[in-house]
Amino acid sequence: MKRKPGKPKRKGLFSLITKFTAITAVIACFVSIIITKSNHSEMQKELDSINKKAEEIEAENVELQRILEDDDMDAYMEKLAIEKMNYAYPDERRYYDKSRN
């Protein structure tokens, strides 16, 4: 069959649309891969942070378990009072360096 001179080529237009769609799909895949790697990196950092906190808590739990097993509650309460509440003995003097602030 002969092609009529006024009609555009359908095969060429279809081929062009197919190529454009394929190129767009490839670009979308690359963008998706980059975004996924970025999210993976962020989540890996978050996981490392959570694991570090978990190790710290486990170490604290081991220390508290040791105190409970030793029945050393008085020493533990004294340590908490000094460190957390800033309590002192009646005859104890504490000096603080305020020049750093």
KARA-V482863 format. One record per backbone hydrogen bond with DSSP energy under -0.5 kcal/mol. NH is the residue of the N-H (numbers start at 1). CO is the residue of the C=O. Records with the same first field share a line. If there is no record, write none. Layout:
NH = CO ; CO
This chain:
7 = 4
13 = 9
14 = 10
15 = 11
16 = 12
17 = 13
18 = 14
19 = 15
20 = 16
21 = 17
22 = 18
23 = 19
24 = 20
25 = 21
26 = 22
27 = 23
28 = 24
29 = 25
30 = 26
31 = 27
32 = 28
33 = 29
34 = 30
35 = 31
36 = 32
37 = 33
38 = 34
39 = 35
40 = 36
41 = 37
42 = 38
43 = 39
44 = 40
45 = 41
46 = 42
47 = 43
48 = 44
49 = 45
50 = 46
51 = 47
52 = 48
53 = 49
54 = 50
55 = 51
56 = 52
57 = 53
58 = 54
59 = 55
60 = 56
61 = 57
62 = 58
63 = 59
64 = 60
65 = 61
66 = 62
67 = 63
68 = 64
69 = 65
70 = 66
71 = 67 ; 68
72 = 67
76 = 72
77 = 73
78 = 74
79 = 75
80 = 76
81 = 77
82 = 78
83 = 79
84 = 80
85 = 80
87 = 81
92 = 89
98 = 96
101 = 98
